[in-house]
């Protein structure tokens, strides 16, 4: 703890201090905890010692100097056995928030869903084109945003690189055709998005689907921090709970190879599951990769790797539980929150209603202190000691 405070010149918020203490204790079995009477207090300064303007403990000016672009994908899979109800509402709600609160213009927002013209239905080919549109002409100072709401899944790993023997994927509208030709694998998201992100470009991504806990596999993650709670029994239609997990076709659903079977078998043993988690999924592609050191990426996930994201009914409409909690947390804080406290607030809203526990990954621990989509309100700027 003393080391963590010294590193930030004795200025630290409670939530950042806890995260830094845990980082300093890597290699030890203990895992410190922090309890408070209100979630918002986690963002208060430790012992009230607020840094002065210019202190290195404060994030740099986050004003967006370049253009803002957003690519949103919401898939309800209408009239199929895998139909969902809230994914299109998720992207419509976030599009409205991007325009109203974060300065995104209609001409720089691309939405793919079954509510759009058929040219913009979220088939795999069109989603890949959307990734290319999002990154086209991206330059230092730009702020990019991507949201996916729909089914996630896993299929047999054909590369031999996944210890679990399974590759994570998202499921476009045409995923009823042969896999993997008509799904988007974790490696493809890296190929078309993260790998092509220029230095100095900010990317924020939201995945409200299953198997999204390490969807980005970046170097720093805030994942499971408290135990799941039981769902609350509610009356219809509020009792609606759908899973955003799609089962893979039988011929590509099994883990690949004897090594994978062994890894799965040891998942519940001491160290086995953690070792598999550290090496597999999207995260493997970038861990230790110096090419990602200068990338500014924040990726929110609707649940942990072993959980399902709920398709639900909240506030009078069908929507993803994670997407609903995300919007609710932001609205309750004037649409201006740092990433770390935002994650805590989302979890607090979901607790006791849903079992899923969202996660956040980024390329640097310091980025948890940055404001979501760089929106620091005048009031928050004053409270941070900045003019």
C-alpha positions in Angstrom: 0.0 0.0 0.0 2.8 2.4 0.9 4.5 1.6 -2.4 1.3 2.3 -4.3 0.9 5.7 -2.7 4.5 6.7 -3.2 4.2 5.9 -6.9 1.5 8.5 -7.2 3.1 11.1 -5.0 0.7 10.2 -2.1 -2.4 11.1 -4.2 -4.7 8.2 -5.1 -8.4 7.5 -5.3 -9.6 4.5 -3.3 -10.5 2.3 -6.2 -7.3 3.1 -8.0 -5.3 2.5 -4.8 -6.9 -0.9 -4.4 -6.1 -1.9 -8.0 -2.5 -0.8 -7.6 -2.1 -2.7 -4.3 -3.3 -5.8 -6.0 -0.9 -5.3 -8.8 2.0 -4.9 -6.3 1.0 -8.1 -4.6 1.2 -10.3 -7.7 3.0 -13.4 -6.8 1.3 -13.6 -3.4 -1.9 -15.5 -2.7 -3.7 -12.8 -0.8 -6.2 -10.5 -2.5 -7.0 -7.3 -0.7 -10.6 -6.0 -0.6 -12.3 -2.7 0.0 -15.8 -2.0 1.5 -17.6 1.3 1.6 -21.1 2.6 2.3 -21.7 3.9 -1.2 -20.2 3.0 -4.6 -19.5 6.6 -5.5 -17.1 6.9 -2.6 -14.7 4.6 -4.4 -13.7 7.5 -6.6 -12.9 9.8 -3.6 -9.3 10.7 -2.9 -7.6 8.6 -0.2 -7.8 10.4 3.1 -9.1 13.4 1.2 -5.6 14.3 -0.2 -6.5 15.8 -3.5 -3.7 16.6 -6.0 -3.2 20.1 -7.2 -3.5 21.0 -10.9 -0.5 19.8 -12.8 0.1 16.8 -10.6 1.0 13.7 -12.5 -1.6 11.9 -10.6 -4.3 13.6 -12.8 -5.0 12.3 -16.3 -3.9 14.5 -19.1 -6.3 16.7 -21.0 -8.8 14.4 -22.7 -10.2 16.8 -25.2 -10.8 15.0 -28.5 -8.8 16.8 -31.1 -9.8 14.7 -34.1 -13.0 13.2 -35.5 -15.5 10.9 -33.7 -16.8 7.8 -35.4 -19.1 5.0 -34.1 -20.0 1.6 -35.5 -23.0 -0.1 -33.8 -24.2 -3.7 -34.4 -27.4 -5.0 -32.9 -28.9 -8.4 -33.9 -32.2 -9.8 -32.8 -32.2 -12.8 -35.1 -35.9 -12.4 -35.8 -37.9 -15.4 -36.8 -35.1 -17.8 -36.0 -34.7 -20.4 -33.1 -32.1 -18.0 -31.7 -34.3 -14.9 -31.5 -33.5 -12.2 -29.0 -35.5 -9.1 -28.1 -33.3 -6.3 -26.9 -30.2 -6.1 -29.0 -31.5 -3.5 -31.5 -32.8 -1.4 -28.6 -29.3 -1.5 -27.1 -27.7 0.1 -30.1 -30.5 2.6 -30.7 -30.2 3.7 -27.0 -26.5 4.1 -27.2 -26.6 5.9 -30.6 -29.0 8.5 -29.0 -26.6 8.9 -26.0 -23.6 9.3 -28.4 -25.3 12.1 -30.2 -26.8 13.9 -27.2 -24.0 13.7 -24.7 -20.8 12.9 -26.5 -20.9 15.0 -29.7 -21.1 12.3 -32.3 -22.8 13.4 -35.6 -25.3 11.3 -37.4 -23.1 11.2 -40.5 -20.3 9.5 -38.6 -22.4 6.8 -37.0 -23.0 3.5 -38.8 -25.7 1.2 -37.5 -26.3 -2.4 -38.7 -29.5 -4.1 -37.5 -32.6 -5.7 -38.9 -34.4 -2.4 -38.6 -32.1 -0.8 -41.2 -32.4 -1.1 -44.9 -31.3 -4.6 -46.1 -28.0 -3.2 -47.3 -27.2 -2.6 -43.6 -28.4 -5.9 -42.2 -25.6 -7.3 -39.9 -24.3 -10.1 -42.1 -20.7 -11.1 -41.6 -19.5 -9.4 -44.8 -21.2 -6.2 -43.9 -19.8 -6.2 -40.4 -16.3 -6.6 -41.7 -16.9 -3.7 -44.1 -18.1 -1.8 -41.0 -14.8 -2.4 -39.2 -13.0 -1.1 -42.3 -15.2 2.0 -42.4 -14.5 2.7 -38.7 -10.7 2.5 -39.1 -10.6 4.3 -42.5 -8.4 7.4 -42.4 -8.1 7.1 -38.6 -5.4 9.5 -37.3 -3.9 10.6 -34.0 -6.5 12.4 -31.9 -9.5 10.6 -33.3 -12.0 8.8 -31.0 -13.6 5.6 -32.2 -16.5 3.6 -30.7 -17.8 0.1 -31.4 -20.7 -1.7 -29.9 -21.9 -5.3 -30.4 -25.1 -6.6 -29.0 -26.1 -10.2 -30.0 -25.1 -13.8 -29.6 -21.6 -14.9 -28.7 -20.4 -18.5 -28.9 -17.4 -20.8 -29.0 -16.3 -23.3 -31.7 -13.6 -25.8 -32.2 -10.1 -24.2 -32.4 -8.5 -25.0 -35.7 -5.2 -23.2 -35.1 -3.9 -25.2 -32.2 -3.3 -22.0 -30.2 -6.1 -22.2 -27.7 -5.4 -24.4 -24.6 -9.2 -24.8 -24.1 -9.5 -26.1 -27.6 -12.3 -23.6 -28.3 -12.2 -20.2 -30.1 -14.5 -17.4 -29.1 -16.7 -15.7 -31.7 -19.6 -13.3 -32.3 -22.5 -14.4 -34.4 -23.6 -12.3 -37.4 -27.1 -12.6 -38.8 -26.1 -15.2 -41.4 -24.4 -17.5 -38.8 -27.0 -20.2 -39.7 -24.6 -21.0 -42.6 -21.4 -23.1 -42.2 -19.0 -22.1 -39.4 -16.4 -20.6 -39.3 -17.1 -19.0 -42.7 -20.1 -17.1 -41.3 -19.1 -16.2 -37.8 -16.5 -13.6 -36.7 -13.7 -15.2 -34.6 -11.7 -13.4 -31.9 -8.7 -13.4 -34.2 -10.6 -11.6 -36.9 -11.6 -8.8 -34.5 -7.9 -8.3 -33.8 -7.1 -8.5 -37.5 -9.6 -5.9 -38.6 -9.8 -3.6 -35.5 -7.1 -3.7 -32.8 -4.1 -4.5 -35.1 -5.0 -1.6 -37.4 -5.6 1.0 -34.7 -3.0 3.8 -35.3 -1.0 5.3 -32.4 -2.9 8.1 -30.6 -6.3 6.9 -31.6 -8.8 6.1 -28.8 -11.0 3.1 -29.2 -13.9 2.2 -26.8 -15.8 -1.0 -27.4 -18.9 -2.5 -25.7 -19.7 -6.2 -26.1 -23.1 -7.3 -24.7 -22.9 -11.0 -25.5 -21.7 -14.2 -24.0 -18.0 -15.2 -23.9 -17.1 -11.6 -23.8 -15.1 -11.4 -20.5 -11.7 -11.4 -22.4 -13.0 -10.4 -25.8 -10.1 -7.9 -26.2 -7.5 -9.8 -24.2 -5.6 -6.6 -23.4 -2.9 -6.3 -20.8 -4.9 -5.0 -17.9 -8.3 -6.3 -16.8 -10.7 -5.7 -14.0 -12.8 -8.8 -14.0 -14.4 -10.9 -11.2 -14.4 -9.0 -7.9 -17.5 -10.2 -6.1 -19.6 -13.4 -6.1 -22.7 -13.8 -8.2 -26.1 -13.4 -6.7 -29.3 -15.2 -7.4 -31.8 -13.7 -9.9 -34.8 -11.9 -8.4 -38.2 -13.4 -9.4 -40.2 -10.8 -11.3 -43.6 -10.7 -12.9 -44.0 -10.9 -16.7 -42.9 -9.3 -18.9 -40.2 -8.2 -16.5 -39.5 -11.9 -15.8 -38.2 -12.3 -19.3 -34.6 -13.6 -19.3 -32.9 -14.7 -22.5 -29.3 -15.9 -22.9 -27.1 -14.2 -25.4 -25.2 -17.5 -26.0 -25.6 -19.4 -29.2 -24.7 -23.1 -29.3 -22.3 -24.0 -32.1 -23.2 -26.6 -34.7 -22.4 -30.0 -33.4 -19.6 -30.6 -35.9 -17.6 -27.6 -34.6 -18.7 -27.5 -31.0 -16.1 -29.9 -29.4 -12.7 -28.8 -28.0 -9.8 -29.6 -30.3 -7.3 -32.3 -29.4 -6.2 -34.2 -26.3 -4.4 -31.2 -24.9 -7.7 -29.3 -24.8 -9.5 -32.1 -23.0 -6.7 -32.1 -20.4 -7.0 -28.4 -20.0 -10.7 -28.5 -19.5 -10.4 -31.3 -17.0 -8.0 -29.3 -14.9 -10.2 -26.2 -15.0 -11.6 -26.7 -11.6 -8.3 -27.7 -10.0 -6.0 -25.4 -8.1 -4.2 -23.2 -10.7 -5.5 -25.1 -13.7 -8.4 -22.9 -14.7 -6.4 -19.7 -14.0 -3.5 -20.9 -16.2 -5.9 -21.8 -19.0 -7.6 -18.4 -18.7 -4.3 -16.5 -18.8 -3.3 -18.2 -22.1 -6.5 -18.5 -24.1 -9.0 -16.4 -25.9 -8.6 -12.9 -27.4 -6.1 -11.8 -24.7 -3.4 -14.1 -26.0 -3.1 -12.2 -29.2 -1.8 -9.1 -27.5 -0.2 -10.0 -24.2 3.5 -9.1 -24.3 3.0 -7.7 -27.8 5.0 -4.4 -27.9 2.9 -3.4 -30.9 0.0 -2.7 -28.5 2.0 -0.6 -26.0 1.0 2.7 -27.6 -2.7 1.8 -28.3 -5.4 3.5 -26.3 -8.2 0.9 -26.0 -11.0 0.3 -23.5 -13.2 -2.8 -23.9 -16.3 -3.4 -21.8 -17.7 -6.9 -21.6 -21.2 -7.8 -20.4 -20.1 -10.8 -18.4 -17.2 -13.1 -17.3 -15.9 -15.8 -19.6 -17.9 -18.5 -17.9 -21.2 -16.5 -17.6 -24.0 -15.6 -19.9 -25.2 -12.1 -20.7 -28.9 -11.6 -20.2 -31.4 -10.4 -22.8 -33.9 -8.8 -20.4 -36.8 -6.3 -19.9 -36.0 -3.2 -18.0 -37.5 0.3 -17.8 -40.4 -0.6 -20.1 -38.4 -2.1 -23.0 -36.5 -5.2 -24.0 -32.7 -4.6 -23.8 -29.5 -6.2 -22.6 -29.1 -6.2 -18.8 -25.5 -5.0 -19.2 -26.5 -2.3 -21.7 -29.3 -1.2 -19.5 -27.1 -0.9 -16.4 -24.4 0.9 -18.4 -26.8 3.6 -19.5 -28.4 3.8 -16.0 -25.0 4.3 -14.4 -24.0 7.0 -16.8 -27.3 8.8 -16.5 -27.1 8.8 -12.7 -23.7 10.5 -12.9 -24.5 13.2 -15.5 -23.0 11.2 -18.3 -19.5 12.0 -17.0 -17.6 9.1 -15.3 -14.1 7.7 -15.1 -13.8 4.1 -16.4 -13.0 2.5 -13.1 -15.9 4.0 -11.1 -18.2 3.4 -14.1 -17.5 -0.4 -14.0 -18.1 -0.4 -10.2 -21.4 1.4 -10.7 -22.6 -1.0 -13.4 -21.9 -3.9 -11.2 -23.7 -2.4 -8.3 -26.8 -1.9 -10.5 -26.8 -5.5 -11.7 -26.1 -7.0 -8.3 -29.0 -9.0 -6.7 -30.9 -8.9 -10.1 -28.6 -10.7 -12.5 -25.8 -13.2 -12.0 -23.5 -11.7 -14.7 -20.5 -9.6 -13.7 -19.2 -7.2 -16.3 -15.5 -6.8 -17.0 -13.3 -4.0 -18.4 -10.0 -4.5 -20.2 -7.5 -1.8 -21.3 -4.0 -1.4 -22.5 -2.7 0.5 -19.5 -3.8 0.6 -15.8 -3.6 4.4 -15.9 -6.5 4.4 -18.4 -9.0 3.4 -15.7 -8.7 7.0 -14.5 -9.6 8.5 -17.9 -13.2 9.6 -18.5 -15.5 7.5 -20.6 -15.4 8.9 -24.2 -13.3 11.8 -22.8 -16.4 13.6 -21.4 -15.3 15.4 -18.3 -18.0 17.8 -17.2 -17.1 21.3 -15.8 -18.2 20.2 -12.3 -16.0 17.1 -12.5 -13.1 19.1 -13.8 -13.2 21.4 -10.8 -13.5 18.4 -8.4 -10.4 16.9 -10.0 -8.4 20.0 -9.3 -8.3 21.1 -12.9 -9.6 24.3 -14.4 
